[in-house]
Amino acid sequence: MFIDEAKIKVTAGRGGDGCLAFRREKYVPMGGPYGGNGGRGANIKFVVDEGLHTLIDLRYMKTIKGDKGENGRGKNQNGANAEDVIIKVPQGTVVTDMDTDLIIADLKGKNDEVIVAYGGRGGRGNTAFKTQFNPAPNFAENGEPGEERELKVELKLMADVGLVGMPSVGKSTIISCVSKARPKIAAYHFTTIAPNLGVCKSRTGKSFVLADLPGLIEGASRGEGLGDRFLRHIERTRMIAHVIDMSAFEGRDPYEDYVIINKELDDFNKNILKKPQIIIANKMDGANAKENLANFKKKLNDPSIKIFEVSAITNTGLEDVVDYLADTLETIPTTPLFEDEAFESHVLYKFEKEEPYTIEKEDDVWVIKGEEVEKLFRMTKFNTDESVNRFARRLRKMGIDDKLLELGAKEGDIVRILDFDFEFK
């Protein structure tokens, strides 16, 4: 089954907890803190596998979770890092963050890989907090939560030339004649319901990859027929080959077919029409094909577009098409689908830094929200007075106490962070 799109949730592993321990040995007076740090949580990593050609595995993986890092131990023993979760994807996979609609990665290379969710760092043991002012800290940290993301994963096939055209114009027959691809061929529309790839070889020994896409109809870019699902696969191609039924067997005008297909390509992505094009006038063995081709050339009136007369059913004229495509492709550079600079920080744009927290009053409770505050809360172990005091100092340093007073909070009011309530003092 060909699956070219999947939506998944990834949750990287949480960091291991730091250890609260002290050195207690017979001949070591005042041994001091002895707790190790926790290990890093598992990253979620996408890796290209050349043997894959579909995203069917991801279709059934609704949620991917990483393991937690190992907790720190006494004797200053740090916990082990969790092993990364490796997800194998086909070459040509594009990963998008659904919350921001920004592209994380375009895995177009054979050895490309990207971390789509980073595991949390390990919590620090009490040894890490030792200072000259506090030589025996009585607190440690929990591990940092791992990243959570909703991702859209799309496959955009890696091909040099894309065959486009109306249904039943002979695209599948052509690719079966010029390559070893064996798509389904039948006398009804939408026989092809998934893209087919074939390797073509010219008479001079040059080779390239040809993609046969399901038939397009008017409105394909808006979801009509199958076009909206498969138009994305034409984006990576370096050339477009229009296959047109010059016999007008179904009563359509060949030139109108050409105009409709170009409009759908333009509506889907305006960059597609900037690619070099050729026209494959198929079914030239038909009764009215010569007359229709003459009218087509008159209406087209563009000598820069090469037109090849072929008959896929009798396998005539196709070798000239393959030779021309192979020679022309050598002069066309491979351009990236997205600019490389877009992925330096895994996002396309930089946002202004938001406030680290927000405070709202719900009924009689002051509710504090914010990624920084919630992460601090999750990483705090409330098992010692010193740890609680450190948490309060961190909130005060962030300006939360002053902000609450400014908003009218009074002594004894309830303050809520996540699902926990505190008394304001």
Secondary structure, 3 states (H helix, E strand, C coil): CCCCEEEEEEECCCCCCCCCCECCECCECCCCECCCCCCCCCCEEEEECCCCCCCHHHHCCCEEECCCCCCCECCCECCCCCCCEEEEECCCEEEEECCCCEEEEEECCCCCEEEEECCCCCCCCHHHHCCCCCCCCCCCECCCCCCEEEEEEEECCCCCEEEECCCCCCHHHHHHHHCCCCCCCCCCCCCCCCCEEEEEECCCCCEEEEEECCCCCCCHHHCCCCHHHHHHHHCCCCEEEEEEECCCCCCCCHHHHHHHHHHHHHHHCCCHHHCCEEEEEECCCCCCHHHHHHHHHHHHCCCCCEEEECECCCCECHHHHHHHHHHHHCCCCCCCCCCHHHHCCCCCCCCCCCCCCEEEEECCEEEEECHHHHHHHHCECCCCHHHHHHHHHHHHHCCHHHHHHHHCCCCCCEEEECCEEEECC
